[in-house]
Amino acid sequence: MAERYYEAKNYNESVSLYEEIISIKPDCVEALYMLGKSYGRLAQNSSWLKAINYAKKTRKAFEKAYSLNPDSEEIKRDLVEFYLEAPRFLGGSNKKAQILMAK
């Protein structure tokens, strides 16, 4: 259901369901990854102040998903993209992106 909300661009609902899944199963890589993507979409479509909070949550979800599954090229790609695009105060870093790309 969370994936359907995401695909329907109802990101608030997808966030709610993915957070519920993670509360039950904290190490669910797919839910963490999709939670990060949902937060990322909310960040893109929000005011600047809200976007800051969503961007931080995006980074945390992507980093946790990657730490649980470092072999996922999809998670790695999106985390690298975040590092390259986000400002430094939100966790963006060209150095982090380069290190991750080298793995």
C-alpha positions in Angstrom: 0.0 0.0 0.0 2.9 2.4 0.8 4.3 1.8 -2.6 1.0 2.6 -4.2 0.8 5.9 -2.3 4.3 6.7 -3.5 3.5 5.9 -7.1 0.3 8.0 -6.8 2.5 10.9 -5.6 0.8 10.9 -2.2 4.1 11.2 -0.3 2.6 12.1 3.1 0.7 8.8 3.2 3.6 6.8 1.9 5.8 8.3 4.7 3.2 7.4 7.3 3.0 3.8 6.1 6.8 3.4 5.7 7.4 4.8 9.2 4.8 2.3 10.5 6.6 -0.6 8.8 10.0 0.6 10.2 8.5 0.8 13.7 7.6 -2.8 13.5 10.7 -3.9 11.5 13.5 -1.3 12.0 15.9 -3.1 9.7 13.6 -3.3 6.7 15.9 -2.0 3.9 13.2 -1.5 1.3 11.0 0.5 3.7 14.0 2.6 4.8 15.0 3.3 1.2 11.5 4.1 0.1 11.0 6.3 3.2 14.0 8.2 2.1 12.7 8.6 -1.4 9.3 9.7 -0.1 11.0 12.3 2.1 13.0 13.4 -0.8 9.9 14.0 -2.9 8.3 16.0 0.0 11.5 18.1 0.2 11.3 18.8 -3.5 7.7 20.0 -3.2 7.8 21.9 0.0 8.7 25.4 1.3 12.3 25.9 2.0 12.0 25.5 5.7 10.0 22.2 5.5 12.4 21.0 2.8 15.4 21.3 5.2 13.7 18.9 7.7 12.7 16.5 4.9 16.2 16.5 3.4 17.7 15.6 6.7 15.3 12.7 7.0 16.0 11.6 3.5 19.8 11.4 4.2 19.3 9.5 7.4 17.0 7.0 5.8 19.3 6.5 2.8 22.4 6.1 5.0 20.7 3.5 7.2 19.4 1.6 4.2 22.9 1.6 2.7 24.5 0.5 5.9 22.1 -2.5 6.0 22.6 -3.3 2.3 25.8 -1.8 0.9 25.6 -4.1 -2.2 22.5 -2.3 -3.5 23.5 -0.1 -6.4 20.1 1.6 -6.4 20.5 2.8 -2.8 24.1 3.7 -3.4 23.2 5.7 -6.5 20.5 7.7 -4.7 22.8 8.3 -1.7 25.6 9.6 -3.9 23.1 11.8 -5.7 22.0 13.2 -2.3 25.6 13.9 -1.3 26.3 15.7 -4.5 23.1 17.8 -4.6 22.5 18.7 -1.0 24.1 21.7 0.7 26.8 20.9 3.2 24.7 21.9 6.2 22.2 19.2 5.2 24.9 16.5 4.9 25.9 17.0 1.3 29.5 16.3 0.6 31.5 15.8 -2.7 34.1 13.9 -0.6 31.5 11.5 0.8 30.1 11.0 -2.7 33.5 10.2 -4.2 34.3 7.7 -1.4 31.0 6.0 -2.0 31.4 5.9 -5.8 34.9 4.3 -5.3 33.3 1.3 -3.4 
